[in-house]
């Protein structure tokens, strides 16, 4: 009965297809539906492979850098009496840990990015590559239990990167990958490797299976391949779902490709609502703009409202959104767009506006060329524009009116483009690294990291200050009154403190050991603590409030929220919350409409 059901599933959902083109293979790597293969006798069984996030049944304590930044393991493996957990942050590090059954005792086995945990007889195998940049050799580590503790018994190096290491009836198989092709290989723990079948292209591998008769099958995103034994080698038969036998619109890139169904079958489309991913927020927190769909969220009259009143762009990739009065400025991969008096117009093409613009009252300022930064262009909300030659500028910031400020390469000057009149160059002690604005001043950080200052916008007078050599400046961001300075101090982590346009700023009020921070429109700072699951708010008047957040992952993204609040978003622990004037609320971001076309 099971075999008949498997055959029926295969007959209804999947059809045999020709070998996919290179464009189809590339599009399939981003397909939303991964497929897993198995055999019931000689019948190939195909099932959905929506993998769940690996979890441990306890909260481990780990003494490593990745413990603070990547709290959720990428893989776990349970063997009687023990839990193995691998952490893989690529070039940023990783490690391998083993814990007893309840997690009360843990021991680090490897101090490098690790993955591919596999039980083999009485051993546990783990895989790694030569960090930090994933260079060869690819290595299999062998761990055995001796005297009540797990120890590395040895390792084997291979000259190829192999994914999906699988033990099939005592034989190891995997997919050896390169940027342009892959091959199914068999290998041994003595270091031997044999190529069985090769593909000119790449796949997003899910698993490998073997039938009793020796056929092999590969499950991947988008496609399934059955490899039949034939003339001492393997012949491939490809399968795909009836509603996605190939892909269209591949000329726009694999991310935008869409499924094409077989004749008489509607193409795959999955409509769903979910929190926005990879989004931008406006400075006041009242706009949330997901990168890749035609919908934004607007906080108005105390509630979130979805709107599709966005620039008319095919396959958008939004990068920023900002509002000034009734004017809305949106920057995406195809250029800068402005909504003025309810109508959208394209203010500047991609090559005419880069990097992301900075918005004044009714003008968005851009570097005309992101390569030479030779000119600055002001795009007015009414659709007009004007160019200003400034030379090799480094950074650009909007003023408090419709003016702009910029730095000039390695020259110790601060440039000013007034709303009317000629460009001004004001001398400073050393070249400027970054700019930010408060309500009445333009703040700057100098490249020597020992000086900062501001320009009073009422008289264009430059005021500069020194920091100690053991407290170099990392960043500066304007507030309502004054600015917040991020600096390091005696290797004790990063600090943030407030300074004002007078000698009596709150220079002794600070938050220590921070990871990231944002400044709210009311001038308060929200900072994430680097070593604890907390977010602290410090007002410009010195009032401090500490919030303990319920996320296991301290690697949060902080975003502006309405009413001077802050969103905290954890990509690994899937925890999103809002802190506003009434305290902490753990909840999802507002939902937007998504469509998976493949």
Secondary structure, 3 states (H helix, E strand, C coil): CHHHHHHHHHHHHEEEECCCCHHHHHHHCCCCCEEEEEEECCEEEEEECCCCCCCCCCCCCCCCHHHHHCCCCCEEEEECCEEEEEEECHHHCEEEEEEECCCCCEEEEECCCCEEEEEECCEEEEEEEECCCCEEEEEEEEEEEECCEEEEEEEEEECCEEEEEEEECCEEEEEEECCCCEEEEEECCCCCEEEEEEECCCCCEEEEEECCCCCEEEEEECCEEEEEEECCEEEEEEEEECCCCEEECHHHCHHHCEEECCCCCCCCCEEEEEECCCEEECCCCCEEEECCCCCEEEEECCEEEEECCCCCCCCCCEEEEEEECCEEEEEECCEEEEEECCEEEEEEEHHHCCCCCEECCCEEEEECCCCCCCEEEEEECCCCEEEEECCCEEEEEECCCCCEEEEECCCCEEEEECCCCCCEEEECCCCEEEEEECCCEEEEEECCCCEEEEEECCCCEEEEEECCCCCCEEEEEECCCCEEEEEECCCCCEEEEEECCCCCCCCCCEEEEEEEEEECCCCCEEEEECCCCEEEEECCCCCEEEEECCCCCCCCEEEEEHHHEEEEEECCCCEEEEEECCEEEECCCCEEEEEECC
